[in-house]
Amino acid sequence: MYKLMNGVEIPSIAFGTWKISDENICRKSVKYALECGYRHIDAARIYNNEIFVGKGISEFLKENPNIKREDLFITTKVWNSDQGYEETLKAFEASLQRLNLDYIDLYLIHWPNTKNMATTFETWKALEKLYNDKKVRAIGVCNFEKHHLEELEQISTVTPMVNQIEIHPYNQQLELRKYCESKNIIVESWSPLIQGNVNDTLIVELAEKYKKSPAQIILKWHLQNWLLPLPKSITPSRIKENRELDFILTKEDMEKINSLNKNERLGSHPDTMEYGFENLR
């Protein structure tokens, strides 16, 4: 568990649901992830599967009466085309209904509108209202660069508690992570497993050394860097494996993985992205 700046505890690894668009697969994957011990589910309006995610959560809770809703941590996000004050409030209520929940644990702005930050500021004000009204337990952002966070700080009354950004061994975002740490902002890693490209020679060698999978090595690297990874899989064995991280990488091996950094992104840069483009992460 990590602790957000407002004292709310957040599980240190989340099950990601990006691109799980099939209803049956999504529902079963979310339910199985929870059965394997995940307690943090990461969703988003643009993934077009909030209803399926909600069904997986509901089925799990129904079949496990000893586990309560408050034992889970559910995240979702407001998409670009829903930004603006009133628009965001409406989008939140729609997400809440699709997920079939009474509240959201963490609500995030999915991308900053670099070309029109005034719209993003309005969106943040809506998130602050949801937070103050206790409809969400925490609020934050995704894909915000340092300058976006600095601009937001000028108009906000609540500091973002999370910044979810693209982080993996090839794109480590060291300066942004350092800045977030200075502001007590938890950093979450999307595409933590390089979107399945885990067969780097060094990673494979370390997997053989520790008798773990390459994915497990990378996820452990995230956790030992105090990052919060969001691994996604629809394969039951991998869903389970991605939580089995009861080993420690040596300082020397951590440094070896750190040396892989190339500042190489898989997704768009927040400053150059085409705002509203529907295929973005």
N, C-alpha and C positions, 0 to 999 in steps of 0.2 A: 504494500500500500504506500502511496505517496499522500502528502497532505497539501491541499490547496491553500492559498493565502488566507482564505476565510475559515480555515479549519476543517473543511469538508474532506473526507478521505476518498481517494480515487484509486481503484485497483491499478497496479503498475503495468498491466498488459491488457490489451483489449482485443476482442474479436472483430475484425474488419468485415464489412459487407459490400464493399465496392464491387460492381459488376456481377453480383449474384442476382440475376434478373428473373430466373425461373422460380415461380412461386413454391413449388414442392421442394426444390433443392435449397432455396433460401430458408424456408421454414424449418426443414430438417437440420440444416447446418447450424442455424442459431440455437435450436433446441439441443443439438448434440454438443455444441461448444459449452453451453451452460451445464450440461450433464458432466462434461470433462473438468469442470471447475472454473471456467471463465465466469466472471461476474460483471464484466464491463463489455458492453456491446456498442460499437460505433456505427451509426447510420447517417443518412443524409437524404433530404428531399430529392435531390437530383439523381440519386441511385434508383429511384422509382421502385423501391421495394419496402418502404416503411410498413405497409400493410402486412407483408410476408414476415418481416422481422417481428412485428407485434404479435402475429399468430404463433411464432416460435416461442416467444417469451411467455405468452398466455398458456400454451400447452405445457411448457416446463413447470410453471408455477402451479398449474392445476394438478400435475402428476407428482409434485413435490411440496406438499402442504407445509412441511417443516421449514421451507425457504420462503421468505416474504419478499414482496416487491422492494422494500427498503434495503434488502440485502444485495440488490442489483444496482448497477450504475449504467444508465442509458444516455447516450449522446446522440444528438442529431444536429442538423445544420440548416441555415437559411441560404437559399441559392441566390445567385446574382440577379435573376429577373424578378425576385421577390423583395429586393432591397428597397428601403424607404421606411419611414416610421409606421404608418398605418399598414402598409403592405407586409411588413415583417410581423406585426401582431397577428394579422390574418393568416400568414404562412405558418406561424407557430401553432395556432389553434388547429389548423389543418393537419400538421404533422402529429400533434397530440392525438387527434381523432384517428388518424391512420394507424398509429402505434398502439391505440387502445390503452392509453395510460392516463393517469390523473395528473402527472407532472413529469418533467424532464430533469435529469440530473445535471446535464451540461448542454447548453445551447451555444452554437458557434456561428460566426459569420464565415461563410465558406471561402470567399475571396475578397480582397479589398478592391474597390473600384478606383484604381489609380487615376483614371481620367476624370473622375468626378467624386472626389473623396467626401464632398458634402452629403452625397447619398449614403455613403458608408457611415458617416457620422450620425445621420438620422436613424440608420439601422441600429447602431450601437445604443442610441438613446432608447430605442424600443427594447433592446435586450436588458438595459438597466431597469426599465419599468417591469419587465417580466421577473427580473431578479428581486426587485424591491417588493413586488406583489407576491413573492414566494411561489411563483409558478415554475421556476427553475432553481436549482440549488447552486448553480455556478454558471458563469458566462465566459466566453472567450472568443478567439479568432483562429482562422486558418490562413496560412500563406501570407502572413504579414511580415514584411521586411522591417528593419530597425526604424526606418524613416516613417513607415506607416504607424508603428507603435508610438513613436514620438509625436506625430500629428494627433493621434487619437488621445494621447495623454492631455493635450491642451483643452479638450472639450469634455472629457469624461469625469464622472464622479465615482465610477467603479473601474478599477484596473483590470484588464483581461487576466483571467486566472490561468489560461491555457493558450498556447500558440501551437497549432498543429501544422507541421511543415514537412517537406520532403527531406527525409534523412535516411541514409544508408551508408555503407562503407565507402562508396564512390562519391557521395555528396554529403559531407559532414557538417557544413554550415557552422563552423566554429565561432565566428564573430557574432552571428545572430544568437547562437546558444549562450554565449557569454553575456550578451546584453540581457536576454531573458532571465538568466540566472540572477543578474544584478537587480532585476525588478521582481524577483520571486514568482516568475511566470513559469509554470510547468511546460516543458516541451514534449509534444507528442510527435511520433515519427510515422508519416504515411509512406507507403511502399518501402517498409523497413527491410524487406527481403529482395530488394532490387527487382521487384516484379517477377520473381522466380529465377532470376539470373544469379544463382548462388554458387556457381561452379568455378569461382576464382581459384587458381592453383593454391594460394595460401590458405584460403578457407577450407578447401578440401583436405589439405595436409593437417590442419588443426582439427578437423572433424575426425580424421583417422587417429590422431593423437589422443583425443578425449573420448573416442568411441561414441561420438554423437553425430547427428546429421549436420550438413553445412548450414541449414536453416537454424538449427539450435545454437550453433556457434555465433551466428550473426545476431540472433535475438538476445543471447547472453551479453554480447558486446553492447547492445543498446542499453540493457538494464544496468550494466556496470558503469555506463556513462550517465546514469540517472535520467535516461530517456524513457518515454512511454511508447513502446511499439504497438502497431495495429496490424498484426499479421492476419492475412485472409487466406482461407482455403475452403474447398468444398469436399475435400477428401478426408473421411473420418480419421484415418490413421495420422494424417498430417495435422489435423486440428488438435488431436490429442498430443501428438509429439511436440507441437509448438508451445505447450505449457509445461513440458517436462524439462525444466531448466535448473535442476538441483545440482549444479556443479559450478566451479569458479574458474575463470580464465586467469592465468597469471598476468602480472603486470607487463612482463616481456611480451606475451602473446597479444595483450590489449594494444601495446604499442605497434606491434606488427600490423594489426588490422587498421589502426589509426593511420599508418603509412600508406594505405590504399587510396586515401582521399584524392580525388581528381576534380572536385567541384563540378561533377558531371550530373546534370539533371536528367530525369526521365520525363518530367512534366514541364509545363510552361513556367517561365519566370514571372512573378507577380507584376513586375513593372512593364513587361512587354506583351503579356497575354492579351488576346482579343476578348474583351469583356463580354460575358454572356454566352461564350462558345460552349455548347452543350456537352461536348465530349471531354471536358477537362475533369481532372480528379478533384 
